[in-house]
Amino acid sequence: MLLLLLLLPIDKHHELVLNVFKSIFTLDEIKILVEEQIRGLKPFKPGIVKLSLEKFHPESHKVTLVDDFMGPPSEPPIIENDLFDDPRNYREIILGSYSPMHSQGVITFYQKNIEEYCRTLISRALGEGFHCNLANTLFSMFYMVETTWLHECFHYYCDYKRSFTHSSINRNLEEAFAVAHSRLEINRSFRRFEFCFADIINIFGDQHITLEIEQRRALRAYLRNLERFLHQTVFSDFRSPGYRDWRLYNRPDYYHRELYEYLKDNHLENLRSNNFIPVNEFIRHELYMLKDKGAELIISMV
């Protein structure tokens, strides 16, 4: 098994998006996508690119997304799923995993599985009438890497918090929280996509650009419908027990209240109830601030 270890600072983990992008498209295809976008930078127009789309098969296979936050970094299992009326139509695919802390927590991305799912996701988007261009294809890949990262960061935070509270693990409940967390937080991530979008143009278009405010607004407006589509499609693919219960925690107020109930211990509850210290609010801000700080991030190339 070959593991490529990369330390990915929070503003740099879109390097994985670049890896996926280069694996799905050939260099010639990337140049076509980038050149078309360069012609439409001022004013911003995403354009339509005519590429052979054989690489994006129609929905020939369906998947259900899971992760593994208990095991060590390893080759990700792909398991036949018997949870549905016709299990032949679905299989579980693991995009990322979290391994609990010993010296430090480990977040692993499984690049081959992310590539496979991105192909399926882009195929679905094109089937819904979204155009093949740099903005749509790159954003779909970014969205998947980002939601996977947010999911695993949630497990990392819970592991960190349990080291103080000694609260017990409820795997299914924690998976529901992790999916809900990534769904609620993904909207904060668009600024990082803007940097990723500009990087692709700079790397492959022999340019040195920084998106101006009006270009950023136009890019966000253009991708709004695709973002809604991804929001609906990706989270509908969480079908396994626990994961599919994210809908129970879809409201931010309820999610934060129940998350506190999951992670609290008697000491925290005494501080909140008797001393009126808003430790439940502290948990919310800790989760937002910690992200992957202190964890090791691995891209698995198996």
Protein Blocks (a to p, Z undefined) as FASTA:
>chain_A
ZZddddddfklmmmmmmmmmmmmpcfklmmmmmmmmmmmmbccdebjadddfklmccffb
ccdddddfkbccddddddddfkbfblmlpccddfbdcdddfkbccddddfklmmmmmmmm
mmmmmmnopacdfklmmmmmmmmmmmmmmmmmmmmmmmmmmmmnopacdfklmmmmmmmm
mmmmmmmmmmmmmmmmmmmmmmmnopacdddfklmmmmmmmmmmmmmmmmmmmmmmmmbg
hjlmmmmmmpfklmmmmmmmmmpcfklmmmmmmnopafklmmmmmmmmnmmgoiacdddf
ZZ
